[in-house]
Amino acid sequence: MSIREFAAHLGVHERLVSKWEAGGARVHPRPVNQAALDTSLARSDEVVRARFAELIDVTADRSASDLQAPRANSVRASYSSDAELLALVDSGAMRGDASAAISERDLIMAAAHEASEHAGRAEATNVGPTTLEQLDADVTRIANDYVHVPPVPMMVEMLRVRRRVYRLLEGRQRPADTGHLYLLAGTLSGLLANASTDLGHHDAAGEQARAAWAYAELCGHNGLRAWTRGMQALIDYQAERPRRAVLLAQHGQQYAESATAQVRLHNIEARIWSKLGSTEDTERCVRAADAARSGGVTDTLHDEIGGVFGFTEPKSHYYAGATFIHLGQAEQALAATRRAIELYASGPVEQRSYGAEALARVDNATAHLINGSLDGAAEVVGPVLELAEDKRIAQLEERLTGLRHRLAGPRFRTAAQAHALDERIEEFCGASAGREQLAAPHPG
């Protein structure tokens, strides 16, 4: 490190480090600085600290001209081990004639021994391939189980695995394994951001997502970068910050290397533009998503792990339905949401995201009301109102509230069926008020 970098590392001014190195003035590290130096230079031996302080004092008491011969004698007698010799090298005491007092063989062997010992420590690791394989399996399982298992118990699993990753990061491992652990920490933080959003805690979700982004930066994983930017865009979209959400979705595209990542981000951006009322920008993003869908590139996060990190065909139709609802395009919304419901219902149980399916049903019911079909709305939303309390995500109440506003409009105000449906929705939302009891997969 440069003097400036080293000074910043120690938390002192660079001029002070320069004075320590020069050794010509009565300026030496205080005990707290000595401890920081020892830690930074991987030295912790009491003898080293004492020797370092002693050398600084000797240097301060004598002028440079007086020290040449005496220092040579001092150096010759002041080391009895590799550690002490290398401490003298660190201290800067061996300059000029003083360096001639060192045994050439001692110096060469000390350097060689230090290299082999450091390499041995570098080889020591608290992470083996079996550990990483198990952690990878845990993350894949959690990401896929989450779409059909309530999030509260899944959050316990996420925290358990992430805490294990954190404990491993506190130890020593190979650089490649450290990067792998950062990726695991990032994916788990992303999952926790997703769960926090489902439970209606946008601030906590934002904090988890920022942690996921930091880990993505640390390990340089573009798949996690792209997914996290999409997650952050969804958080801001739901927190009524659509302009910032657009920028986040657009920023994520520079890291979207796979077709799935690109399609997901284009769909997220289209949904946000539709909420802002920009039909032109919405259609541009829809076209971009269609063009990206034909790409054959995949990535480990979106395509191999999948689950919460994937963007399947039914989810794509669900997003399209929500986008068309914002634009008031009822027929397109009906077609998209109907297709999403069909695909979720006919797909494998373990891939059936009943959170996204429930929201698609509410959007489908909304489209029916736009078209004036009260019967159609009541029929399609019925299964949603039968969901168990631990499967009612925060977004459902918001969407159902919008449905109630339409039922209260002049078109349906006097209809007995509208009153009955409104009462069922009111009862559903009342039972969902206790956020701590909510649990369900997030459609984003």
C-alpha positions, 0 to 999 in steps of 0.5 A, a space after each residue: 500500500 502507499 503511505 496514503 492508503 496505509 494511513 487511511 487503513 490505520 485511521 491516522 494522517 499520512 504525515 504521521 506514518 511518514 514520520 514513523 517511517 523516517 525515524 529521525 524525530 521523536 515521534 513514535 506510535 502510541 500503544 493504540 497505534 502499535 496495536 493497529 500496526 501489529 494487526 495490519 502487518 500480521 504481527 502479534 508477538 510481544 517481542 516484535 512490539 517491544 523491539 519496534 518501540 525500542 528501535 524507534 527510541 534509539 533512532 530518536 536519541 541519536 543523529 544520523 551520523 552517529 548511528 551508522 556504526 553503532 546501528 550496524 552493531 545494534 542490528 547485528 545483535 538484535 535478532 535471534 529469529 526469523 520473526 525478529 529479523 523481519 520485524 527489523 525489516 518492517 521497522 526501517 532500522 536496517 538502512 545504509 551500513 546497518 544492512 551490511 550487518 545482516 547475515 545474507 543467509 539469515 535474510 534469504 532464509 527468513 524471507 523463504 520461511 515467511 513465504 512458506 508459512 504464509 502460503 501454508 496459512 493461505 491454504 488453510 480453509 474453513 470451507 470445503 467443497 462439501 460445505 459449499 455444495 450443501 449451501 448451494 443446495 440450501 439456497 436452491 431449495 429455499 428459492 424454489 420452495 418459497 413460491 409455494 410455502 408461506 414466507 414466515 417459516 421460510 424466513 427462518 430457513 433463510 436466516 439460518 443459512 445466511 448466519 452460517 455463511 456469515 460465520 464462515 466469512 469470519 474465518 479463512 478461506 481461499 479467495 475463490 471460496 470467499 467470492 462464493 460465500 459472498 454470492 450465497 450471502 447476496 442471494 439469501 439477502 435477496 430472498 429476505 428482501 422478497 419476503 420482507 416485501 411480501 409482509 409489507 415491510 418496504 423499508 426492511 426490504 430495501 435494506 436487505 436489497 441494498 445488502 444483496 447489491 453490496 454482496 453482488 458487487 463484492 463477488 462481481 456476479 452480474 446475474 445477482 446484480 441484475 436480479 437485485 436491481 429488479 427487486 429494488 425497482 419493485 420495492 420502489 414501485 410498491 412504495 410509490 416511488 415509480 420514477 426511481 423504480 424506472 431508473 433502477 430497472 434500466 440500470 439493471 439491464 447493463 448487467 442482464 446477460 441472460 434472456 431471462 434477466 432481460 425479459 424480467 427487467 423489461 417487464 418490470 419497467 413496462 409495469 412501472 411505466 403503465 402505472 405512470 400512464 405512459 403508453 408509449 414507454 410501456 409498449 416500447 418495453 413490451 417490444 423489448 421483452 419480446 425481442 429479448 425472449 428469443 435469446 439463448 443465453 442463460 445464467 446460474 441465478 435466473 435459470 439454474 436456481 430459478 424459483 424466486 429468481 426465475 421469470 417463468 411464462 405464467 409470471 410473464 403473463 401475470 406481469 402483462 395483465 397487471 400492466 394492461 390493467 394500469 392502462 385500462 386495456 381490459 381485453 388484453 388484461 383478461 387474455 393475459 391474466 387468464 393465460 397466467 391462471 391456466 398455466 399456474 393451475 396446470 403446472 407442477 405443484 412445486 412450481 405453482 406460485 399461488 401468490 402470483 396466481 392470486 394476484 392474477 385472479 384479482 387483476 382478471 376480476 378487475 378487467 371483468 369489472 371494467 367490462 361490466 361483468 360482475 358475474 365474471 369478477 365474482 367467479 374468478 376472485 372466489 378462490 382468492 377469498 378462500 385463501 388461508 390467512 397465512 397465505 395472504 400477502 400484503 399486495 393482495 389487500 392493496 389490489 382487493 381494495 382497488 377492486 372494492 373501489 370499482 364495486 362502489 362505483 355507480 355502475 355496480 352500487 345498487 347490485 346485491 351481488 356487488 354488496 355481497 362480494 364487497 362484504 367478502 373482500 372486507 372480511 378477507 382484508 380484516 383477517 389479513 390486517 395482522 401482518 405478523 401472521 401473513 405468509 405467502 410467496 412474492 410474485 415479483 
